[in-house]
Amino acid sequence: MKTRDLDNLPIAIIGGGAIGLAAAAQLLTKGERFTLFESGETVGASILEWGHVKMFSPWQYNIDQAANTLLKQTGWTSPNLDDIPTGRQLVEEYLLPLSNIPEISKNIVTNAKVVGVVRKGMDKLKTLKREEAPFQLYVEIKEETKVYEVKAVIDASGTWKNPNPVLSNGLWTNSEKKLSNRIYYGIPNVLEDLKNRYKNKKVMVVGSGHSAINAILDLAQLKEMYNQTTVYWVLRKANISQVYGGQDQDGLPARGQLGIRIRKLVESGQINIITPFHISKLTENDELISVGGDLNGEETTIHGIEEIIVSTGFRPDTSFLNEIRINLDSAVESVDSLAPLIDPNIHSCGTVRPHGEAELRQIEKDFYIVGMKSYGRAPTFLLATGYEQVRSVVAYLTGDYKGAKEVHLVLPETGVCSVNRVAERNTCNSDSLNEESGSCCGEIKVTINKTSCC
């Protein structure tokens, strides 16, 4: 294909979440053709799965600048920038109006799952004239596979649909898959849609991030209504204080409040803390779940669990990119150049210095991974970071090389940053967290080397 013909092709956006739609707004502003593919029934489909959860960043950090300009031209009224939306409000009050702008809506394809991205007529091995070939996207739409040709690809498909398993070693097992009807991945709507599922049950929450904290706080409220509800919280942290974050020093007060609330709950003794516990197996006994692993160096089995909520994060799905040349960090699975900035083995900073096209550039020319997926398994992503990513990428793809290099982003500080200097990567300079002793197993039945305790 001639370069001129290649230039006439649109740019593909994979994913109709906040970052994908921001990319669409940026491309529309630049007068560039695009097609956006969303696997769900509507834009923001993944966000709606945690729509009941209140975000910790206010509207001012959740609205893309180009999208804001386009929306205001339609007569849209911006929410109060100091208010903090839920996931559902983010979709209904921002993403849906943005997607309904005619110049954007006509270029959105929903119920469209991208199952392959390739260079036309080439596999990954072939190099000769590779950059001259258009990309082809193989997309499943209503049980039919369609092929779209594009000149560039912005992968903003996120990680929500690809959760980590319960096992601490990151492996999926058949035992876990067989228990799928009693394991929930993410943040369940405990107080509304799934109240009957969890009330008066013995529920184990696994994870130490904001998702786990939200689930624990909701279960604590459920316990107030149904006092037979028992909550167990399993973490791999050396002690529980490491999850509290910046608290009243956090630049995002709502994020700090999560730390304050969970600390008070832990200190109240209403939940059973099991840490550090590394899960290695799940088994089913008399319709109850037994969770085996290592607790403080002792082989341990926790019996009698009825439901498990796994909030151990997510990982990027790169299976449909097997024939594209991409460079990801071997540990974090993030875009390679971002790994030293976000690797949780090194630091827990909730902010990352602004970055753009140069850091996101892949070996495969004109192919970019942006948004949460660009962070791989790291949990520190903010929407404002993704908006700056796509602004820079779109600037570069449309020939605005100077604009692509500029930095248009200021993020709030977390108020705390713990550091573990390993792997010879750059670290952030801050005092490490104060370590306090955590509690153990409460009322739960635990077997250690076949001897019962607690």
C-alpha positions in Angstrom: 0.0 0.0 0.0 1.3 3.5 -0.9 2.0 5.9 2.0 -0.7 8.2 0.7 -3.3 5.4 0.8 -2.1 4.5 4.3 -2.6 8.1 5.5 -6.2 8.0 4.4 -7.0 5.1 6.8 -8.5 5.9 10.2 -6.8 5.3 13.6 -8.2 2.5 15.7 -9.0 2.9 19.4 -9.5 -0.3 21.4 -11.7 0.3 24.5 -14.6 2.6 25.2 -13.7 3.6 28.7 -12.6 7.0 29.9 -9.2 6.8 28.2 -10.4 5.4 24.9 -13.1 8.2 24.7 -10.5 10.8 25.6 -8.4 9.5 22.7 -11.5 9.9 20.5 -12.0 13.5 21.7 -8.4 14.3 21.0 -8.5 12.8 17.5 -11.7 14.6 16.7 -10.2 17.9 17.8 -7.2 17.3 15.5 -9.6 16.5 12.6 -8.4 12.9 12.4 -10.6 9.9 11.4 -10.9 7.1 14.0 -12.9 4.0 14.8 -13.5 3.0 18.5 -14.1 -0.6 19.4 -15.9 -1.4 22.7 -16.5 -5.0 23.7 -19.4 -4.1 26.0 -22.9 -3.1 25.1 -22.2 0.5 25.9 -19.2 2.7 26.5 -17.9 2.5 30.0 -19.2 -1.0 30.4 -16.4 -2.1 32.7 -16.7 1.0 34.8 -20.4 0.2 35.3 -19.3 -3.1 37.0 -18.0 -1.0 39.8 -20.5 1.8 39.3 -21.6 1.7 43.0 -18.1 2.6 44.2 -17.2 6.2 44.9 -14.0 7.3 43.3 -11.3 9.0 45.3 -10.5 11.7 42.7 -12.9 14.6 42.2 -14.3 15.6 38.8 -11.5 18.0 38.1 -9.1 15.0 37.6 -11.7 12.9 35.7 -12.6 15.1 32.7 -10.3 15.2 29.7 -9.7 18.8 28.5 -10.5 18.1 24.8 -13.6 16.2 25.8 -14.6 19.1 28.1 -14.3 21.5 25.2 -16.4 19.3 22.8 -19.1 18.7 25.5 -19.5 22.4 26.3 -20.2 23.1 22.6 -23.2 20.8 22.9 -24.6 22.8 25.9 -23.4 20.1 28.4 -23.2 21.3 32.0 -20.1 20.2 33.8 -20.6 18.6 37.3 -19.2 20.5 40.2 -15.4 19.9 39.8 -15.0 19.5 43.6 -17.5 16.7 43.8 -16.4 13.1 43.8 -18.4 10.8 41.4 -19.2 7.1 41.6 -18.3 5.0 38.7 -21.9 5.1 37.5 -21.9 8.9 37.7 -18.7 9.0 35.7 -20.4 7.0 32.9 -23.8 8.6 33.0 -22.8 12.3 33.5 -19.6 12.3 31.4 -18.8 9.3 29.2 -22.3 8.8 27.7 -22.8 12.5 26.8 -19.3 12.4 25.3 -20.0 9.3 23.3 -23.3 10.8 22.0 -21.6 13.7 20.3 -22.6 12.8 16.7 -19.0 13.1 15.3 -17.9 10.5 18.0 -21.0 8.3 18.1 -20.9 7.5 14.4 -17.4 6.1 14.9 -18.1 3.8 17.9 -18.7 0.1 17.4 -20.1 -1.6 20.5 -20.3 -5.4 21.2 -17.0 -5.5 19.3 -14.3 -7.7 20.8 -10.9 -7.3 19.2 -9.3 -10.7 18.9 -6.3 -9.9 16.9 -4.1 -7.1 15.7 -1.6 -7.7 12.9 0.3 -6.0 10.1 -1.5 -6.8 6.8 0.0 -9.9 5.2 2.7 -10.3 7.9 3.4 -12.2 11.0 5.6 -10.9 13.8 8.8 -12.3 12.2 8.7 -10.4 9.0 10.6 -7.1 8.9 10.9 -6.0 5.3 8.5 -3.0 4.6 6.8 -3.7 7.8 6.1 -0.1 8.6 4.6 0.5 5.2 1.8 -2.1 5.8 -1.5 -1.1 7.5 -2.7 -2.7 10.7 -5.6 -5.1 10.5 -7.9 -5.6 13.4 -9.8 -8.8 13.6 -13.0 -8.0 15.5 -15.8 -10.3 16.7 -19.2 -8.7 16.2 -22.4 -10.7 16.7 -20.5 -14.0 16.2 -19.0 -12.8 13.0 -15.4 -11.8 12.6 -14.8 -8.6 10.6 -11.5 -7.2 9.5 -10.7 -3.4 9.8 -7.7 -1.7 8.2 -6.2 1.2 10.1 -3.0 3.2 10.0 -2.4 3.3 13.8 -3.7 1.6 16.9 -4.3 3.0 20.4 -4.9 0.1 22.8 -6.9 1.5 25.8 -8.6 -1.8 26.6 -7.7 -1.7 30.2 -7.3 -4.6 32.6 -10.7 -5.0 34.3 -11.7 -8.1 32.4 -8.5 -9.9 33.3 -8.2 -10.2 37.1 -5.5 -11.8 39.1 -6.3 -15.2 40.7 -6.5 -15.8 44.5 -3.2 -17.7 44.6 -0.3 -15.6 45.8 2.0 -17.1 43.1 -0.3 -15.7 40.4 -1.3 -19.0 38.9 -4.8 -20.0 37.8 -5.8 -23.5 38.9 -8.8 -25.8 38.0 -9.7 -25.8 41.7 -10.2 -22.0 41.6 -12.1 -22.2 38.4 -14.4 -24.8 39.8 -15.3 -22.5 42.7 -16.1 -19.6 40.4 -19.7 -19.4 41.6 -18.5 -18.5 45.1 -15.6 -16.3 44.1 -16.0 -12.7 43.0 -13.2 -10.7 41.4 -13.2 -7.0 41.9 -15.5 -4.9 44.1 -19.0 -6.5 44.6 -22.0 -4.4 45.3 -22.4 -5.9 48.7 -25.0 -3.5 50.1 -27.4 -3.6 47.2 -27.3 -6.1 44.3 -25.4 -8.8 46.2 -26.7 -8.3 49.7 -28.4 -11.7 49.9 -25.2 -13.4 48.6 -23.1 -12.2 51.5 -25.4 -11.6 54.5 -24.7 -13.9 57.5 -21.9 -15.6 55.5 -18.3 -16.2 56.4 -16.6 -14.1 53.7 -12.9 -13.8 53.0 -11.5 -10.8 51.2 -8.1 -11.2 49.6 -6.0 -8.2 48.7 -4.6 -5.0 50.2 -5.4 -2.2 47.7 -8.3 0.2 47.4 -10.6 -2.4 45.9 -10.1 -4.7 48.9 -10.6 -1.8 51.3 -13.9 -0.8 49.7 -15.1 -4.4 49.9 -14.1 -4.7 53.5 -15.9 -1.4 54.5 -19.1 -2.5 52.7 -19.0 -5.9 54.4 -18.6 -4.1 57.8 -21.8 -2.2 57.1 -23.5 -5.4 56.1 -22.4 -7.0 59.4 -24.2 -4.1 61.2 -27.4 -5.2 59.5 -26.8 -8.9 59.7 -24.7 -9.7 62.7 -23.9 -13.3 61.7 -21.8 -12.0 58.8 -18.2 -12.7 59.5 -15.4 -11.0 57.6 -11.9 -12.3 57.2 -9.2 -10.2 55.5 -6.2 -11.9 54.0 -3.1 -9.9 53.1 0.4 -10.6 52.1 1.7 -7.4 53.8 4.2 -7.7 56.6 1.7 -5.9 58.7 -1.6 -4.2 58.3 -0.4 -0.6 58.7 1.1 -0.7 55.3 -2.3 -0.4 53.6 -3.4 2.8 55.3 -1.6 5.1 52.8 -1.3 8.8 53.3 -4.5 9.2 55.4 -4.9 12.9 56.3 -1.7 13.8 54.4 -3.0 12.5 51.0 -3.5 15.1 48.2 -6.8 13.3 47.4 -8.8 13.6 50.6 -11.2 10.8 49.6 -8.3 8.4 49.1 -6.9 9.4 52.4 -10.3 8.8 54.1 -10.2 5.2 52.9 -7.1 4.7 54.8 -8.5 6.4 57.9 -11.7 4.4 57.8 -10.1 1.1 57.3 -7.6 1.8 60.1 -10.5 2.6 62.5 -12.3 -0.6 61.5 -9.2 -2.8 62.0 -8.6 -1.2 65.4 -12.2 -1.9 66.4 -11.7 -5.6 66.1 -14.8 -6.2 63.9 -12.9 -8.0 61.2 -10.4 -10.9 61.4 -7.0 -10.0 60.0 -4.8 -12.7 58.6 -1.4 -11.5 57.6 1.1 -12.2 56.2 -0.7 -15.1 54.5 0.4 -16.5 51.1 -2.4 -18.6 49.5 -1.2 -21.7 47.6 -4.4 -23.8 47.2 -8.2 -23.9 47.5 -10.2 -27.0 48.3 -13.9 -27.7 48.8 -15.2 -29.6 51.8 -18.9 -30.1 52.4 -19.7 -27.1 50.2 -17.3 -24.9 52.3 -14.0 -23.6 51.1 -10.7 -24.4 52.7 -7.8 -22.0 51.9 -4.3 -23.3 52.3 -1.0 -21.5 52.3 1.8 -20.0 54.4 1.0 -17.9 57.5 4.1 -16.5 59.1 6.3 -19.4 57.9 3.8 -22.1 59.0 1.8 -24.3 56.7 -1.8 -23.2 57.4 -5.3 -24.1 56.3 -8.2 -21.8 56.9 -11.5 -23.7 57.0 -15.2 -22.9 56.7 -15.2 -20.0 54.2 -18.5 -19.6 52.3 -17.6 -16.8 49.9 -14.3 -15.3 48.6 -13.8 -11.8 47.2 -10.6 -11.5 45.3 -9.3 -8.0 45.1 -5.7 -8.7 44.1 -5.6 -6.5 41.1 -5.6 -7.1 37.4 -3.2 -7.9 34.6 -3.1 -6.8 30.9 -4.5 -9.2 28.3 -1.9 -9.2 25.4 -3.2 -12.5 23.8 -4.6 -10.6 20.9 -1.3 -8.8 20.3 0.8 -11.9 19.7 1.7 -10.9 16.2 2.6 -7.3 17.1 6.1 -6.3 18.3 5.7 -4.9 21.8 8.1 -4.3 24.6 6.7 -4.9 28.1 8.5 -5.1 31.4 9.1 -8.7 32.4 7.9 -8.2 35.9 5.3 -5.4 35.9 4.0 -6.2 32.4 3.7 -2.5 31.9 5.1 -0.4 29.0 8.8 -1.0 29.5 9.9 2.6 30.2 7.2 3.0 32.9 8.2 0.1 35.0 10.9 1.9 37.1 8.3 4.6 38.0 5.5 2.3 39.1 7.0 -1.0 40.2 5.3 -1.8 43.6 8.4 -3.8 44.5 10.3 -0.6 44.7 7.8 2.0 45.9 4.2 2.6 46.7 4.0 6.1 45.3 0.4 6.9 44.2 1.7 9.5 41.7 4.0 9.1 38.7 5.8 11.8 36.9 3.9 12.9 33.7 4.8 11.0 30.6 3.6 10.8 27.1 4.3 9.5 23.6 8.1 9.1 24.0 7.7 6.8 27.0 4.8 4.9 25.5 6.4 4.3 22.1 6.6 0.7 21.1 8.9 -1.2 18.8 5.9 -1.6 16.4 5.6 1.9 14.8 2.3 3.7 15.4 1.1 1.1 18.0 0.5 2.4 21.5 -0.7 0.9 24.8 -2.3 3.6 27.0 -4.3 3.9 30.2 -4.5 1.3 32.9 -3.1 -1.3 30.5 0.1 0.7 30.1 0.6 0.2 33.8 0.5 -3.6 33.5 -0.1 -5.1 37.0 0.8 -1.9 38.9 -2.1 -0.4 40.8 -1.3 3.3 40.9 -3.1 4.6 37.7 -5.2 7.8 37.7 -7.5 8.9 34.9 -5.7 12.3 34.6 -2.5 10.4 33.8 -4.2 8.5 31.0 -5.6 11.7 29.5 -2.2 13.2 29.3 -0.9 10.0 27.7 -3.5 10.1 24.8 -3.1 13.9 24.4 0.6 13.3 23.7 0.1 10.2 21.6 -2.5 11.9 19.4 -0.3 15.0 19.0 2.5 12.8 17.7 0.3 10.7 15.4 -1.1 13.9 13.8 2.4 15.5 13.3 2.4 17.9 16.3 5.8 16.7 17.6 6.4 19.7 19.7 3.0 19.3 21.4 3.7 15.6 22.0 6.8 16.5 24.1 5.0 19.0 26.3 3.8 18.2 29.8 0.2 19.2 30.7 -0.3 17.5 33.9 -0.1 18.1 37.7 -1.2 15.3 40.0 -1.9 15.4 43.8 0.6 13.8 46.1 -0.2 10.7 48.2 1.3 12.1 51.4 3.2 8.8 51.8 5.6 6.8 49.8 7.3 3.6 51.0 10.6 2.6 49.4 12.2 -0.8 48.9 15.5 -0.3 47.0 15.8 -3.3 44.8 16.5 -4.2 41.2 18.7 -1.1 40.8 15.7 1.0 39.6 15.0 4.6 40.4 13.2 5.1 43.6 11.3 8.0 45.1 12.7 9.8 48.1 10.5 9.7 51.2 10.3 8.3 54.7 9.2 4.7 54.8 6.0 3.7 56.5 6.0 3.2 60.3 5.5 -0.5 60.9 3.0 -1.6 63.5 2.0 -5.0 64.6 -1.0 -6.6 62.9 -3.6 -9.0 64.4 -4.0 -12.6 63.6 -6.9 -15.0 63.0 -9.7 -14.0 65.3 -12.5 -16.5 65.6 -11.7 -18.4 62.4 -10.7 -22.1 62.6 -7.1 -22.4 61.4 -5.1 -25.6 61.0 -1.3 -25.2 61.4 0.6 -28.5 60.7 -2.7 -30.3 61.3 -3.1 -28.8 64.8 -6.1 -26.5 65.4 -5.7 -23.0 66.9 -7.7 -19.8 67.2 
